[in-house]
Amino acid sequence: MDEEMNTSELLVEITEENQTRKILEILNECETLEEAKEKIKALLKK
């Protein structure tokens, strides 16, 4: 049970890091804050 919990926690951590990387990539490629906000909102709708 403990190993499953650690695996789940690791999966959550990796997922959060990947989401953060994706957001940073969007921020770097967008020319305006509004454009970035729209693309990030689109991530939430997926």
Backbone torsions as a table, in degrees:
resi	resn	phi	psi	omega
1	MET	NA	-42.7	-179.2
2	ASP	-62.8	-39.7	179.7
3	GLU	-65.8	-39.4	177.5
4	GLU	-62.8	-40.6	179.8
5	MET	-64.7	-42.9	178.4
6	ASN	-64.0	-38.9	177.5
7	THR	-64.6	-42.6	178.5
8	SER	-63.9	-43.4	179.0
9	GLU	-63.3	-40.5	178.4
10	LEU	-64.2	-42.4	178.5
11	LEU	-61.7	-42.4	177.7
12	VAL	-62.7	-44.3	-179.5
13	GLU	-61.7	-45.8	-179.9
14	ILE	-64.6	-40.7	178.9
15	THR	-62.3	-43.4	178.8
16	GLU	-64.0	-41.9	178.5
17	GLU	-63.0	-41.9	179.3
18	ASN	-65.1	-39.1	178.3
19	GLN	-64.4	-40.9	178.4
20	THR	-63.8	-42.2	177.4
21	ARG	-61.7	-41.2	179.7
22	LYS	-63.1	-42.6	178.5
23	ILE	-64.6	-43.4	178.0
24	LEU	-61.5	-39.2	178.0
25	GLU	-62.9	-42.9	177.7
26	ILE	-61.2	-46.5	-179.4
27	LEU	-60.1	-37.8	-179.6
28	ASN	-71.9	-30.4	-175.6
29	GLU	-91.1	-16.8	-177.4
30	CYS	-86.3	146.4	-180.0
31	GLU	-87.2	-26.2	-179.2
32	THR	-129.2	158.6	177.2
33	LEU	-63.6	-39.1	180.0
34	GLU	-61.9	-42.4	177.6
35	GLU	-61.0	-44.1	179.3
36	ALA	-63.5	-43.1	179.6
37	LYS	-59.8	-42.8	-179.3
38	GLU	-64.1	-42.2	-180.0
39	LYS	-67.5	-37.7	178.8
40	ILE	-68.9	-39.5	176.2
41	LYS	-61.6	-36.9	178.4
42	ALA	-62.6	-32.5	176.7
43	LEU	-62.0	-36.9	-178.0
44	LEU	-70.1	-25.0	-177.7
45	LYS	-83.3	-11.6	-178.0
46	LYS	-72.8	NA	NA
